[in-house]
Amino acid sequence: MKGIDLISHAKNTWCPGCGNFAVQHILKDLLAQMDGGGLPLENVVLVAGIGQHGKLFDFMNLNGFYSLHGRTIPVATGIKLANPSLRVICVTGDGDSYAEGLDHLIFAAKRNLDITVLVHDNRVYGLTTGQFTPTSPYGYRGHSTPRGEREMPLNPMDLMLAAGATFIGRGYTGRRDELKRLIREAILHRGFSFVDILQICSTYNDLTAYYNERVYAWSEEDAGDRQAAERKAGEWNYSDDAKIGLGVMFRHTAPTFEDAYPVPGKMSPDERAGWVARILSERS
Amino acid sequence: MAEGEVSVLVGGKAGEGISSAGQIIAHLLGQLGYRIHMYFDYPSLIKGGHNFAIIRGARGKIGSVRSRVDLILALDQETLRVHEGRLNDHGVVVYNADTARYPPGIGIAIKSILAAEEAPPVMGNSAILGAFVKAAGIEWAFAEGVLTKSFRKGTGQNLRVARRAYEASEERLRIPATGMTGLPGFTGNEAMGIGLVEAGLGVYLSYPMSPTSNLLHFLAGYSDEVRIRVIQPESEIAVILAALGCAYAGTRAAVGTSGGGFSLMVEALGLAGMAELPVVIVVGQRAGPSTGLATYTAQADLEFAIHAGHGEFPRLVIAPGDAEESRTWIRAAMDLAWKYQIPALFLPDRIICEGMYSLDPSVTMKSRADPVMAGPDIHPYLRYAPTDSGISPLRFPPVKGEVIRVNSHAHDTDGITTEDPGITRTMAEKRQKKMLGLAAEIEGMHPVNIAGDTDATTGVLCWGSNKGICAELGETLSLRVIQPVALWPFPEKSFAEAMDGVERFFGVETNETGQLVRLVRQFGYRADGMVLKYDGRPFMLEDLEQELRRVMA
């Protein structure tokens, strides 16, 4: 299996320079490698939301469920209930997971659902032409906020830590190798893994220079330390001029949702009929 | 007492076990060979307030209660204050002498009985049951058998309490055994649960909401035994999307809610239609709009169920008329949802959900055809492959060497997003073709019931829980009762047959505007009048008879 085989025939419609290309190529290379290394491709299911990121569904030859805006995670929950051996990767956007579907993100972390959520956080609504999102910087000017946004952004790192996510990381599309390693670890993590991917929107929110000046790699030696994670999460509030840490921010192991609800064996038709007969006779 | 039948009212405060007392009386009557129906009335609160149940037993199949009763079992004075007027001549009152006063009745000193058995106050309902057994002239040995099966816990103590009250009571009338075989009593919620298990349910998901919470509880209680998972996600939105995730990966899922929760599910209903994912959605109807009357009934979501969602897509809408139809048709709904890869809406009203009915175990429906699966020789697998029926054969991940895609956008045969006009049109037509097949299949499933005087030229059109009451009045008033169970796709042919020879007809519905009457008008049938009720309560037999006579005059 070569990575290139994972690119579908669908015509790519992202803008030149879009951060989504980086994620697409990382995924294709990673999954092609992992196919020979214990994660058969047919076991991977991509669940996509609605936004520019969602087009990954069309552009890749992977099992997939192209869901609604904000609704990747509940679909993933159902897929995992049906077949926990499937490796589900939710590709979502910042509008998708931090606005419309925020409750699902929090609950997946709470349950430690064994999936990977990759948030393509370009901090702008691209598909709907440049309005602010929950992570847009304070003062962001778009068509819906011509005089600048007046809300502070949400810090998803803080949020995921509070919600109980067992793997929390942040990557940047301008640091491809580190991002690839991070996504690989997220996919291999047993439990809920979350990666906030800072990616530029070349048309509406090109923060390349801003990120390049500020990003640095977190030390991961203390990734199991919650207090250290809280400190790292608070370094940058998605708006100010602080340094922006990248890598695994927090990681620990805990029982998963799939452990709590294992798939039971199927009842045979005779067993089913026997149960019904018993329920009916108990009241006769 | 009306000829060959008996009606009992039991009332008290919320938390005093009125529902379970009512159910046990229903079981007693059921085992005496009566066909039963229980109406349970309760406000939306946990403790206090006034709860009551009316249990009616008759020789023929019934689905309604009378407003007049033969026995009142009062755990408090409020029950007598509210319901004394319902008592028939020679009716009997059994009451808690500690909290109520009704000199002609049988007073039971419940507190001292409970003290003698060191029983908690909640067992007061067992005392009233024991006193009822004696007052109704039912043999203790017979009653003991039914009670033993009915108490969920503390059986010995409950029995001793009941026995003491039985001894303290006195025989005032005699409810005779009918000589017919006893039938078990089930609520519609329980019957739907049984039907879902029979339909091969794998996962049930629900966010609690009256009146389907008891379906959630029933399935949760048996989940280990019947090897299903019962999951309570964060919202109705998560509920239905997880069910669609299950469907994508090959597991049969059902969800339960009421109108408010279904409102939240509507976005995903369209997804199920577009992505062709099967799911059974139980929408237990309660009085709306909005929060409405949380614990009271209505039949006001028919048009909502048929039209919910933007765009056009095939769906199935079924409204069961009793517990038997709840059991059999929900199984059919699941099979049809999977065969046609569509959402199936199951639309009981609150009377069906929480009311109790005699359930004849021999009334079953054979399972429909299995879903159409793609063979392993087909490569590449196309999730939306075109076929004459519009049904694309299914496969579920993982399949080595194949990619299985479902998509909320307009898509091609492989599930990849398209904006091409030709593909858009072809795929829309493919989905509609499934509706044609489904409509034809429904016609062969006896989707329209006819009852009452089946040759009469005056008809009564009803649906859902009004089945039973209309059938009974159809006999009394010589009316032909027409009750469609399948409502969408509308079974035009079966309906025409049912209406053949009907010269005028009247709609009976528990809503304000006559939604079924409006639906059949699309097909050329104009009702001559309607009897509508929209106060959250069901029709009582005497009242509907009067209303029907009035509207037909």
Boltz contact constraints between the chains, C-beta under 6 A:
constraints:
  - contact:
      token1: [A, 10]
      token2: [B, 416]
      max_distance: 6.0
  - contact:
      token1: [A, 42]
      token2: [B, 398]
      max_distance: 6.0
  - contact:
      token1: [A, 42]
      token2: [B, 399]
      max_distance: 6.0
  - contact:
      token1: [A, 42]
      token2: [B, 400]
      max_distance: 6.0
  - contact:
      token1: [A, 43]
      token2: [B, 398]
      max_distance: 6.0
  - contact:
      token1: [A, 45]
      token2: [B, 397]
      max_distance: 6.0
  - contact:
      token1: [A, 58]
      token2: [B, 416]
      max_distance: 6.0
  - contact:
      token1: [A, 58]
      token2: [B, 417]
      max_distance: 6.0
  - contact:
      token1: [A, 61]
      token2: [B, 403]
      max_distance: 6.0
  - contact:
      token1: [A, 63]
      token2: [B, 397]
      max_distance: 6.0
  - contact:
      token1: [A, 63]
      token2: [B, 403]
      max_distance: 6.0
  - contact:
      token1: [A, 63]
      token2: [B, 404]
      max_distance: 6.0
  - contact:
      token1: [A, 64]
      token2: [B, 405]
      max_distance: 6.0
  - contact:
      token1: [A, 65]
      token2: [B, 248]
      max_distance: 6.0
  - contact:
      token1: [A, 65]
      token2: [B, 406]
      max_distance: 6.0
  - contact:
      token1: [A, 66]
      token2: [B, 407]
      max_distance: 6.0
  - contact:
      token1: [A, 66]
      token2: [B, 408]
      max_distance: 6.0
  - contact:
      token1: [A, 68]
      token2: [B, 271]
      max_distance: 6.0
  - contact:
      token1: [A, 68]
      token2: [B, 408]
      max_distance: 6.0
  - contact:
      token1: [A, 71]
      token2: [B, 241]
      max_distance: 6.0
  - contact:
      token1: [A, 74]
      token2: [B, 238]
      max_distance: 6.0
  - contact:
      token1: [A, 74]
      token2: [B, 241]
      max_distance: 6.0
  - contact:
      token1: [A, 74]
      token2: [B, 242]
      max_distance: 6.0
  - contact:
      token1: [A, 75]
      token2: [B, 241]
      max_distance: 6.0
  - contact:
      token1: [A, 75]
      token2: [B, 245]
      max_distance: 6.0
  - contact:
      token1: [A, 77]
      token2: [B, 242]
      max_distance: 6.0
  - contact:
      token1: [A, 78]
      token2: [B, 242]
      max_distance: 6.0
  - contact:
      token1: [A, 78]
      token2: [B, 245]
      max_distance: 6.0
  - contact:
      token1: [A, 78]
      token2: [B, 246]
      max_distance: 6.0
  - contact:
      token1: [A, 79]
      token2: [B, 245]
      max_distance: 6.0
  - contact:
      token1: [A, 79]
      token2: [B, 249]
      max_distance: 6.0
  - contact:
      token1: [A, 81]
      token2: [B, 203]
      max_distance: 6.0
  - contact:
      token1: [A, 81]
      token2: [B, 246]
      max_distance: 6.0
  - contact:
      token1: [A, 82]
      token2: [B, 246]
      max_distance: 6.0
  - contact:
      token1: [A, 82]
      token2: [B, 249]
      max_distance: 6.0
  - contact:
      token1: [A, 82]
      token2: [B, 251]
      max_distance: 6.0
  - contact:
      token1: [A, 83]
      token2: [B, 249]
      max_distance: 6.0
  - contact:
      token1: [A, 103]
      token2: [B, 234]
      max_distance: 6.0
  - contact:
      token1: [A, 104]
      token2: [B, 238]
      max_distance: 6.0
  - contact:
      token1: [A, 107]
      token2: [B, 234]
      max_distance: 6.0
  - contact:
      token1: [A, 261]
      token2: [B, 229]
      max_distance: 6.0
  - contact:
      token1: [A, 264]
      token2: [B, 227]
      max_distance: 6.0
  - contact:
      token1: [A, 267]
      token2: [B, 227]
      max_distance: 6.0
  - contact:
      token1: [A, 275]
      token2: [B, 226]
      max_distance: 6.0
  - contact:
      token1: [A, 276]
      token2: [B, 194]
      max_distance: 6.0
  - contact:
      token1: [A, 280]
      token2: [B, 184]
      max_distance: 6.0
  - contact:
      token1: [A, 280]
      token2: [B, 361]
      max_distance: 6.0
  - contact:
      token1: [A, 283]
      token2: [B, 184]
      max_distance: 6.0
  - contact:
      token1: [A, 284]
      token2: [B, 184]
      max_distance: 6.0
